[in-house]
Amino acid sequence: MVHVRTTKGFMITIRNFEMPDIRRVAEIEEQTSLDGDAGMYLDLYEGWPEGFLVAEKGGEIIAFEVVVLTPEGEGRIFALAVDSRYRGRGVGRALLKAAFSTLRRRKIGYVVLEVRVSNQIAQRLYRSMGFFEIGFIPLYYKDGEGAMVMRKVL
Ligand SMILES: CC(C)(COP(=O)(O)OP(=O)(O)OC[C@H]1O[C@@H](n2cnc3c(N)ncnc32)[C@H](O)[C@@H]1OP(=O)(O)O)[C@@H](O)C(=O)NCCC(=O)NCCS
């Protein structure tokens, strides 16, 4: 568990996911156009518990991030979402930094992710964190939208 001051001066706690957190994770997920669901996140958690982080404010979970390890030995940001009431306060950026630290400790050299072509806000965040566009996957999301693939050297 770490207490973090975000780049916007907002104080949060970042810690590993625990089972009772899943209800809040599902609520936050529902506010987004991510394609995940609670069952999928729990499966990924079992695969690599260290990769599932939550951010808390005043004892309430306000954001989560699911990172997995790919068969190629890279990190992959599988999901990142901040409760809509708490966006724009540096929480997403702080969770990404926390994931980079975890991956570096594991001597992982790269991190990849997929993001909706229309999701300019997330793309801007990822570019500012050192991600570059490396590809495009048509029809990636259930609604038919394509994904931009991005990668960063850790
Ligand atoms: C994308 C998301 C995780 C960003 O989290 P956040 O905590 O709001 O982002 P931060 O406050 O850390 O902002 C980081 C950067 O994102 C970009 N950003 C955030 N909000 C923005 C907005 N309203 N307009 C434009 N850019 C924005 C900016 O580049 C910002 O950096 P800056 O403020 O220094 O310019 C959040 O908007 C979210 O949960 N969205 C819905 C789910 C989603 O799209 N997840 C990503 C899927 S790949």
The ligand as a Gaussian input file, in Angstrom:
#p B3LYP/6-31G(d) Opt

LIG

0 1
 C       -8.616000       7.483000     -19.424000
 C       -8.752000       7.665000     -17.911000
 C       -8.315000       6.370000     -17.224000
 C       -7.803000       8.792000     -17.493000
 O       -7.796000       8.871000     -16.078000
 P       -7.754000      10.285000     -15.338000
 O       -7.445000      10.031000     -13.911000
 O       -8.965000      11.067000     -15.638000
 O       -6.508000      10.975000     -16.064000
 P       -5.435000      11.960000     -15.415000
 O       -6.111000      12.979000     -14.563000
 O       -4.351000      11.143000     -14.826000
 O       -4.955000      12.714000     -16.718000
 C       -3.883000      12.244000     -17.438000
 C       -3.904000      12.816000     -18.838000
 O       -5.024000      12.322000     -19.571000
 C       -5.456000      13.317000     -20.478000
 N       -6.782000      13.765000     -20.078000
 C       -7.439000      13.479000     -18.947000
 N       -8.671000      14.042000     -18.962000
 C       -8.765000      14.700000     -20.127000
 C       -9.808000      15.454000     -20.751000
 N      -10.996000      15.651000     -20.149000
 N       -9.576000      15.970000     -21.967000
 C       -8.396000      15.774000     -22.603000
 N       -7.365000      15.051000     -22.061000
 C       -7.560000      14.533000     -20.845000
 C       -4.462000      14.446000     -20.381000
 O       -3.385000      14.168000     -21.240000
 C       -4.024000      14.306000     -18.933000
 O       -2.796000      14.903000     -18.686000
 P       -2.700000      16.450000     -18.258000
 O       -3.868000      16.760000     -17.372000
 O       -1.394000      16.512000     -17.571000
 O       -2.783000      17.193000     -19.539000
 C      -10.188000       8.050000     -17.496000
 O      -10.612000       9.138000     -18.280000
 C      -11.199000       6.924000     -17.618000
 O      -11.407000       6.138000     -16.702000
 N      -11.844000       6.819000     -18.802000
 C      -12.818000       5.761000     -19.059000
 C      -12.135000       4.410000     -19.231000
 C      -11.058000       4.452000     -20.285000
 O      -11.202000       5.056000     -21.332000
 N       -9.946000       3.763000     -19.991000
 C       -8.838000       3.623000     -20.909000
 C       -9.123000       2.485000     -21.789000
 S       -7.715000       1.990000     -22.761000

